[in-house]
Amino acid sequence: MGTMTEDRDEGAGAAVVPVRDADLVTMPRCARCNLAYMPTKSTSALRLTYCSFLCELGDLGFSMTGLEHMERVKKPVEVAAVD
């Protein structure tokens, strides 16, 4: 029984760091709220800049997706009166 306890004690000193923790160091930070986020999970059109659609909207005042779908309002044509 003593050998089983000794094996466990020797391995406890060296903690194994999961590979996923290394991803946290390389994750980008949101330009608005400074949170680390995964670009693949971002709802923003500018995935490498903002963590969500709301941060993009709050920082820029508009969203890129909304800007892409916006249509220009045509001004009415004024016809000059002929005398």
C-alpha angles and dihedrals in degrees: 000000000000093000093057092054093047091054092053094048093052094054095046093072095064109061115203112224114214116240092235092069088065088061090061091062093053097043115116121244124232114255091222108037099019093227120147110243142168111253091214090060096046117116091203123104087225094058096171092053108037132038095214146008090257094056090048091049093045095048100042100030089233138043125248091229091053090048092052092054096042116116124209115246110233117228116234113259112243114218114211113233114243114223 
